[in-house]
Amino acid sequence: MNTNFSFIYPLTKKNTGFTRLGDQIYNHVADLLVKGVAYITNASILNNISHQYKFVISEILHNGKNIYTETDLLEPIENINAACINHIEQLVYNSGPGMEE
């Protein structure tokens, strides 16, 4: 099964001027629109969640411009990939068997 997905990824920057003990403060910098296709695999539910879902990011937009190739300059792609997995899991959980095949 597969489905298209898109979500807003907030780009933040750590505020080094103010911290409280054990807390970190982040400032919102921009929003990135992440678009792609998610594939649900036949992996067992007992497997690691990253084995249950595969995805391909088609574009990452900032102010309407595709910055997918320059994304690592702004945010590590691993963080965006983790957000994709989380978003896909929520799509599957909320939509159930109604996903496209």
HULIN-V891984 format. One record per run of one state. SS is the DSSP state (H for helix, E for strand, L for the rest). FROM is the first residue (numbers start at 0). TO is the last residue. If there is no record, write none. Layout:
SS	FROM	TO
SS	FROM	TO
//
This chain:
L	0	0
E	1	19
L	20	21
E	22	39
L	40	47
H	48	51
E	52	61
L	62	63
E	64	65
L	66	66
H	67	73
L	74	75
H	76	97
L	98	100
//
